[in-house]
Amino acid sequence: MRYVWIDTDTGVDDAAALITAAGLQKSGYLKIMGVSTVFGNAEHEKTHENARNVLAALGLEEIPVYPGAKGPMLYGWKCAGYVHGINGVNEALLETSGAKRETMKAWDALYECAGKCEGELELILLGPETNAAVAFQKYPDLKNMLKRILIMGGADVGGNVTPAAEFNIWADADSAQCVFKSGVPVVMCGLDVTEKMYLTREELDRIEAGHGEGCCLFKKIIENEGGPFMKFYDGEPLLHDTVPLLFCVFPELFFGQEAGVFVETRGKITRGKTVSDRETDVKFGTKNVFVVLDGDREAFAAKLAEMTENAGQA
């Protein structure tokens, strides 16, 4: 059994990742020990409510959701409402969760959980990495308590918010650098792989025609006519944040290489770039990251459909 903690800025692909995680849990592959929320795709108060409401819709109100950072460690950011909608979930209206409201901060709850999991907790970061960075700074021994960190963020080559940087890393480059320097093994599911794991219209239709609350919720969020998400992706969406969840359990579906990777925090036009030495003559001297570069797209789509269906199980 895998024990995971999910840190999310709950937008559309984050919601799909939570649905995927629910399917993986209900299929017996992992146990979600906790969820924490951070600013990013929308303001924190929205991403926090979205996470609570998605879990409640899936019958997982018992999973605690902890509030985290409302902004980056040092520099400002712009939320991605032009992709995810003003409310973060493509303007879909979700029923309000009746779950208990947690007051413990994300970094404190993560540390407490890591201690209980005795080195077996895997941290999955789906948004800006501020909560994790605060946890590492507040609790220096946390680095010895986590099994590994899987992130959706960065890129071996390129970016999607600037020519050099991917959104999650760019939104708080200083915190991302803290995570990459933490000493915990990192799996980076960046744009190199996530932009290859698109869904065709036919695959979307098959998922949305499935049974149960997982498929219903998936359709409600992805396809809402009032939101910009499908228009932004021209009908074949990229569900970036589902990739680290599926890599966690099905690494055989993907291909990658170990490399040294760190984050540019000072450059005027390169801030937020994940600098990889994978194909450079000069190396960093450490291979701290497994860089996921490609995957079996059709197998990925099939597993995503299966887990979305399973998310609706009682």
C-alpha positions in Angstrom: 0.0 0.0 0.0 1.2 3.5 -0.9 0.6 6.4 1.4 0.2 9.7 -0.3 -0.3 13.4 0.6 -1.7 15.6 -2.1 -1.0 19.3 -2.2 -3.2 21.1 -4.7 -4.2 24.5 -6.2 -7.5 22.9 -7.1 -8.2 23.9 -10.7 -9.7 21.7 -13.5 -6.8 19.2 -13.9 -6.3 19.2 -10.2 -9.9 18.1 -9.8 -9.3 15.4 -12.3 -6.3 14.3 -10.3 -8.3 14.1 -7.1 -10.9 12.0 -9.0 -8.0 9.8 -10.2 -6.6 9.6 -6.7 -10.0 8.6 -5.4 -10.2 5.8 -8.0 -6.7 4.6 -7.1 -7.7 4.5 -3.4 -10.9 2.7 -4.0 -9.1 0.2 -6.2 -6.7 -0.5 -3.4 -3.5 1.0 -4.9 -3.0 3.8 -2.4 -4.3 5.6 0.6 -4.8 9.4 0.7 -3.5 10.5 4.1 -4.4 14.1 3.7 -4.9 17.0 1.2 -3.6 20.5 1.5 -4.3 23.5 -0.6 -2.4 26.4 -2.0 -2.9 29.5 -4.2 -2.3 29.0 -7.9 -5.0 28.3 -10.5 -7.3 30.5 -8.4 -7.1 32.4 -5.1 -6.5 30.1 -2.1 -10.0 30.4 -0.7 -11.4 29.0 -4.0 -8.8 26.3 -4.4 -9.5 25.2 -0.8 -13.3 25.0 -1.2 -12.9 23.2 -4.5 -10.8 20.5 -2.9 -13.3 20.0 -0.1 -16.2 19.9 -2.5 -14.6 17.5 -5.0 -13.8 15.0 -2.2 -17.3 15.3 -0.8 -18.8 14.6 -4.2 -16.8 11.4 -4.3 -17.9 10.3 -0.8 -14.5 11.0 0.7 -15.4 13.7 3.2 -13.4 11.8 5.8 -10.1 12.9 4.1 -9.0 16.1 5.9 -8.2 19.2 3.8 -5.8 21.6 5.3 -5.4 25.3 4.4 -2.0 26.5 3.2 -0.3 29.5 1.6 -2.3 32.3 0.1 0.6 33.6 -2.0 4.3 33.0 -2.9 7.2 33.2 -0.6 8.7 36.4 -2.2 7.1 37.5 -5.5 3.6 37.9 -6.8 1.8 35.8 -9.3 -1.3 35.9 -11.5 -4.0 33.2 -11.1 -4.9 31.2 -14.2 -8.6 32.2 -14.5 -8.2 32.4 -18.3 -7.8 28.6 -18.3 -9.6 27.4 -15.2 -12.3 30.0 -14.8 -12.9 32.5 -12.1 -13.9 29.8 -9.6 -11.0 27.5 -10.6 -13.1 24.6 -11.8 -14.3 25.9 -15.1 -17.3 27.8 -13.5 -18.9 24.4 -12.6 -21.1 24.7 -9.5 -20.2 22.1 -6.9 -22.3 21.2 -3.9 -20.8 22.5 -0.7 -19.0 20.0 1.5 -20.3 19.4 5.0 -17.0 18.0 6.2 -15.3 19.3 9.3 -13.1 22.4 8.6 -9.5 21.8 9.5 -7.7 24.7 11.1 -4.2 23.2 11.3 -1.9 24.7 8.7 -0.8 22.6 5.7 2.9 22.4 6.7 2.2 21.4 10.3 -0.3 18.7 9.2 2.1 17.4 6.6 4.9 17.1 9.2 2.6 15.4 11.7 1.4 12.9 9.0 4.9 12.2 7.8 5.9 11.3 11.3 3.1 8.8 11.6 3.9 7.2 8.2 7.5 6.3 9.3 9.2 7.1 6.0 6.5 5.7 3.7 4.7 9.0 2.9 4.9 10.2 -0.7 4.2 13.9 -1.3 2.4 14.8 -4.5 2.7 18.5 -5.4 0.2 19.7 -8.0 0.5 23.4 -7.7 3.0 26.0 -6.5 5.3 24.4 -4.0 5.0 27.0 -1.2 3.4 24.7 1.4 6.2 22.2 1.0 8.9 24.9 1.2 7.5 26.3 4.4 7.4 22.7 5.8 11.0 22.1 5.0 12.1 25.4 6.5 10.0 25.0 9.7 10.9 21.3 10.1 14.5 20.5 8.9 14.1 16.8 9.7 11.1 16.5 7.3 13.6 15.6 4.5 14.4 12.4 6.4 10.7 11.5 6.8 9.4 11.5 3.2 9.8 8.6 0.8 9.8 10.8 -2.3 8.2 13.9 -3.9 6.3 13.7 -7.2 5.5 17.0 -8.8 3.6 18.3 -11.7 5.8 21.2 -12.6 8.7 22.4 -14.7 10.0 21.1 -18.0 13.3 19.7 -19.3 12.7 22.1 -22.2 10.4 25.1 -22.6 7.6 26.6 -20.7 3.9 27.5 -20.8 3.7 30.8 -18.9 6.9 32.2 -20.3 9.2 30.8 -22.9 11.4 29.4 -20.1 9.0 28.5 -17.3 6.1 26.3 -16.4 3.3 27.9 -14.3 3.6 26.0 -11.0 7.3 26.6 -10.8 7.1 30.2 -12.0 4.4 31.0 -9.5 6.8 30.5 -6.6 10.3 29.8 -8.0 12.0 30.3 -4.6 9.8 27.6 -3.0 10.3 25.3 -5.9 14.1 25.7 -5.5 13.7 24.8 -1.8 12.0 21.6 -2.8 14.6 20.6 -5.4 17.3 21.3 -2.9 15.5 19.4 -0.1 17.5 16.2 -0.4 14.3 14.2 -0.9 14.2 12.2 -4.2 12.0 14.1 -6.7 10.0 12.8 -9.7 9.3 15.7 -12.1 6.3 15.3 -14.3 6.8 18.4 -16.4 5.5 19.7 -19.6 7.7 17.3 -21.5 5.4 14.4 -20.6 2.1 16.1 -19.6 1.7 17.9 -22.9 1.9 14.4 -24.6 -0.8 12.9 -22.4 -3.8 14.6 -24.0 -7.2 13.0 -24.3 -8.9 12.7 -27.7 -12.5 13.7 -28.1 -13.4 10.0 -28.3 -11.6 9.2 -25.1 -13.3 12.1 -23.3 -16.7 10.8 -24.5 -16.0 7.3 -23.2 -15.0 8.6 -19.8 -18.0 10.9 -19.6 -20.4 8.1 -20.7 -19.2 6.0 -17.7 -21.2 5.2 -14.6 -20.9 6.6 -11.1 -20.1 9.9 -9.4 -16.5 10.0 -10.7 -17.5 10.1 -14.3 -20.4 12.5 -13.6 -18.1 14.9 -11.7 -15.4 14.6 -14.4 -17.9 15.7 -17.1 -19.4 18.4 -15.0 -16.1 20.1 -14.4 -14.4 19.5 -17.8 -17.3 20.1 -20.1 -19.1 23.0 -18.4 -20.2 25.3 -21.2 -19.9 28.4 -19.1 -16.1 27.9 -18.5 -13.0 28.5 -20.7 -11.2 25.2 -20.1 -12.3 23.3 -23.2 -12.1 26.4 -25.4 -8.5 27.0 -24.3 -7.5 23.5 -25.2 -9.6 23.4 -28.4 -11.5 20.4 -27.3 -8.6 18.0 -26.5 -7.6 18.9 -22.9 -4.3 18.4 -21.1 -5.0 17.1 -17.7 -1.4 17.7 -16.4 -2.0 16.9 -12.8 -3.3 13.4 -13.4 0.2 12.4 -14.6 2.1 12.2 -11.2 -0.8 10.3 -9.7 -0.7 7.6 -12.4 3.1 7.6 -12.4 3.1 7.0 -8.7 1.2 3.7 -9.2 2.0 2.8 -12.8 5.6 3.9 -13.5 5.8 1.3 -16.3 3.6 3.5 -18.5 6.3 6.2 -18.6 9.9 6.9 -19.7 12.4 9.2 -18.1 16.0 9.8 -17.0 17.8 10.9 -13.8 19.3 14.3 -13.9 20.4 17.2 -11.9 17.7 19.8 -11.8 17.5 23.2 -10.0 15.4 26.3 -10.4 16.4 29.7 -11.8 15.2 32.3 -9.2 17.0 35.5 -10.2 16.9 35.8 -14.0 14.7 38.5 -15.5 13.5 36.4 -18.5 14.3 33.0 -17.1 12.8 33.1 -13.6 11.1 29.8 -12.8 13.0 27.8 -15.4 13.9 24.3 -14.2 17.5 24.0 -15.3 18.3 20.4 -16.2 21.8 19.0 -16.9 20.3 15.9 -18.7 21.9 16.9 -22.0 24.6 19.3 -21.0 28.3 18.9 -21.1 28.7 20.5 -17.6 26.8 18.6 -14.8 25.6 19.8 -11.4 27.4 16.9 -9.7 24.2 15.3 -8.4 21.2 13.6 -9.9 18.4 14.7 -7.6 15.5 14.3 -10.0 13.9 11.6 -12.1 12.7 13.6 -15.2 9.7 12.0 -16.8 9.9 12.7 -20.5 7.3 10.5 -22.3 4.7 7.9 -21.9 2.3 5.5 -23.5 -0.5 8.0 -24.2 -3.2 5.4 -25.0 -2.4 3.3 -21.9 -2.5 6.5 -19.9 -5.9 7.4 -21.2 -7.2 3.9 -20.5 -6.0 4.0 -16.9 -7.4 7.5 -16.4 -10.8 6.2 -17.6 -10.6 3.2 -15.4 -9.7 5.2 -12.3 -12.4 7.8 -13.0 -15.0 5.0 -13.2 -13.6 3.4 -10.0 -13.8 6.8 -8.2 -17.6 6.4 -8.1 -17.5 3.1 -6.1 -19.0 3.2 -2.7 
